Amino acid sequence: MGMTELLLDSQLDEEQREYVQTIRKDDILDFSKIEAGLLDLEVGDGFDLRECIEDCLDLVAQKASEKQLDLA
């Protein structure tokens, strides 16, 4: 959901904004499924936690810098 928030804060045309809002609604539904214990998980190969965390930090690094925050 953080990624969709970043996108919604950027300059998007109307069609792009609708796509992002749809993604956000889907994420909210997924969180509802998790809370209800109804989310099915798939087991897969090749997940790199370090890479995932680095990618997430890259997404928020600019906002953190603007607020003079240090990500570590």
C-alpha positions as CSV (number, residue, x, y, z in Angstrom):
1,M,0.0,0.0,0.0
2,G,3.0,2.3,0.5
3,M,3.8,2.1,-3.1
4,T,0.3,3.1,-4.2
5,E,0.5,6.1,-1.8
6,L,3.7,7.2,-3.4
7,L,2.2,6.9,-6.8
8,L,-1.0,8.8,-5.8
9,D,1.3,11.6,-4.5
10,S,2.9,12.0,-7.9
11,Q,1.6,13.6,-11.1
12,L,-0.6,11.1,-12.9
13,D,-3.1,11.4,-15.7
14,E,-6.7,10.3,-14.9
15,E,-6.3,6.8,-16.4
16,Q,-3.1,6.2,-14.4
17,R,-4.8,7.4,-11.2
18,E,-7.7,5.0,-11.7
19,Y,-5.2,2.1,-12.2
20,V,-3.4,3.0,-8.9
21,Q,-6.7,3.3,-7.0
22,T,-7.7,-0.1,-8.3
23,I,-4.4,-1.6,-7.0
24,R,-5.0,0.1,-3.7
25,K,-8.5,-1.4,-3.4
26,D,-7.1,-4.9,-4.2
27,D,-4.4,-4.5,-1.5
28,I,-7.1,-3.6,1.1
29,L,-9.0,-6.7,0.1
30,D,-5.9,-8.8,0.6
31,F,-5.4,-7.3,4.1
32,S,-9.0,-8.2,4.9
33,K,-8.3,-11.8,3.8
34,I,-5.2,-11.9,6.0
35,E,-7.2,-10.6,9.0
36,A,-9.9,-13.2,8.4
37,G,-7.4,-16.0,8.0
38,L,-8.6,-16.7,4.4
39,L,-5.4,-15.8,2.4
40,D,-3.8,-18.6,0.5
41,L,0.0,-18.5,0.2
42,E,2.0,-20.0,-2.6
43,V,5.4,-21.6,-2.0
44,G,8.0,-20.5,-4.5
45,D,11.7,-20.5,-5.2
46,G,14.0,-17.5,-5.7
47,F,12.7,-15.1,-3.0
48,D,15.6,-12.9,-1.8
49,L,14.6,-11.0,1.4
50,R,17.6,-8.7,1.3
51,E,16.7,-7.6,-2.3
52,C,13.1,-7.1,-1.4
53,I,14.0,-4.9,1.6
54,E,16.5,-2.9,-0.5
55,D,13.8,-2.4,-3.2
56,C,11.4,-1.2,-0.5
57,L,13.9,1.3,0.9
58,D,14.6,2.6,-2.6
59,L,10.9,3.5,-2.8
60,V,10.9,5.6,0.3
61,A,14.4,7.0,0.2
62,Q,13.5,10.2,-1.6
63,K,10.7,11.1,0.8
64,A,12.9,10.3,3.7
65,S,15.6,12.6,2.3
66,E,13.1,15.4,1.8
67,K,12.2,15.1,5.4
68,Q,15.9,14.9,6.4
69,L,15.5,11.4,7.7
70,D,18.3,8.8,7.6
71,L,17.3,5.3,6.5
72,A,19.5,2.5,7.9
